[in-house]
C-alpha cells in the first residue's frame, strides 16, 4: 500500500519536474538552489530569534514601522503601501519565472513546431 502511494506521488507533475534535475536543466537547478538558500537563511534567522528571545521586540518594531510614513517633500507615503507594492513586485517576478519554467520545460517540448510553422507559411 505504501509503495502505491509513493508511486502515485512520484507521478505528480511537481515531482516529475524534479526528475529534470538529472538532465541538468539550468532553470530548475537555479530555482532549487535559490529556494534552498532562502530556506536556510530563513531557518537560521528564526532559530536565532527564538534562542535570543527577540520575538516580542521584533513584532513591536514591525508594528511601529508599518504605522510610519515616509515624507518626501510635501508628499507622505504609508509604509504599508510601500511594503504592499514590494510584495506585488516580488509575486509578479515569481509567477513570471514559474510560468516561464513550465512553458519552457513542459509545454514547448511537447509542441510540434514544424507543423505549426508549415501551417503558418502556407
N, C-alpha and C positions, 0 to 999 in steps of 0.2 A: 504494500500500500504506500509506504514511504517513497519507494522508487518511482511509482507512478506520479506522485505529487512533484517530486524533484524533476522528473522528465517534462511534466507539463509546465513547470516554472521555467525550465531552460528553453522551452519553445516560445516563451513570450517575446515580443519584439524588443523590449528593453534589454533583456539579457542576450538576445541574439546579436544586438549591436555590439555588446561586449566581446562577442566572438570575433569581431572585426579587428580586435587588438592583436590577434595572431597574424593578421595580414599587414600589420603596422600602418594602419590608417592614421595619418598625422593629425587630422582634426579630432578624432576620437581620443588619441593619446594625449593631445594637448588639453582637451577638456577634462579628461580624467585626472591628469596631473594638476591642473588648476583647482579642481574640486577637492582633491586630497590636500593640497597646500592650504586652501581656505579652511577646510575642516580641521586640520591640525592646528592652525593658528587660533581658530575659534575655540577649540578644546583647551589649548594652553591658557588662553585668556579666561575662560570660565573656571578652570581649576584654580588659577591664581586668584580670581575674585572670591571664590569660595573659601580658599585657605586663608586669605588675608582678611576675610570678613568685611569686604568692601561693598557688598550689595546695597545696604541702605544709603551709603554715601553716593553711589553711582546713580541710583534711582532719583535721589533728591537733586543731583546735579543735572540729570537728564530732564527732569520736570522744569527746573529753572531755565534751562536752555530752550526748551520748547515754548516757554512762555515769553521769551525775549523777542525783541525786534531789532532788525538791522536798519540803521539810518544812513542813507546816502543822500546828502544834501537835504532837500525838502521831502524826499521820499522815504517812507518807512515800510519795511517788508517783514512779515512774520517769519520766524524761524521755522514754524510748522509748514509754511508754504514752500520754503527752500528745501526742506527735507522731503516733502512730498514730490517736488519736481525732480530731485535727485533719484528718488525711488522709481519714478516713472522712466527716467533715462536708463537706469540700470536694468529695469524689467524689459524695456524695449530692446536693449542690447542682448540680453539673454535669450529672449524669444526669437530675435533675428538669427542668432547663432545656432540655436536648436533647429529652427526651420531650415536654415541653410545646410546643416549637417544631415537632416533627414532627407532633404531633396537630393543632395549630392551622393549620399551613400546608399539610400534605399530606393528612391524613385527613378532617378536618372539612369542607373544601370539597367533597369527593367524595361525602359522605353526603347522602342526600335526607332532610332533617329534616322536611319537611312530611308525607311519607308515614309517617314514624315517629310523629309527633305525632298524625296521624289514627288510626293503629292503636292508640295508647295511649288515646285518648279514647273509642274505641268499645268 
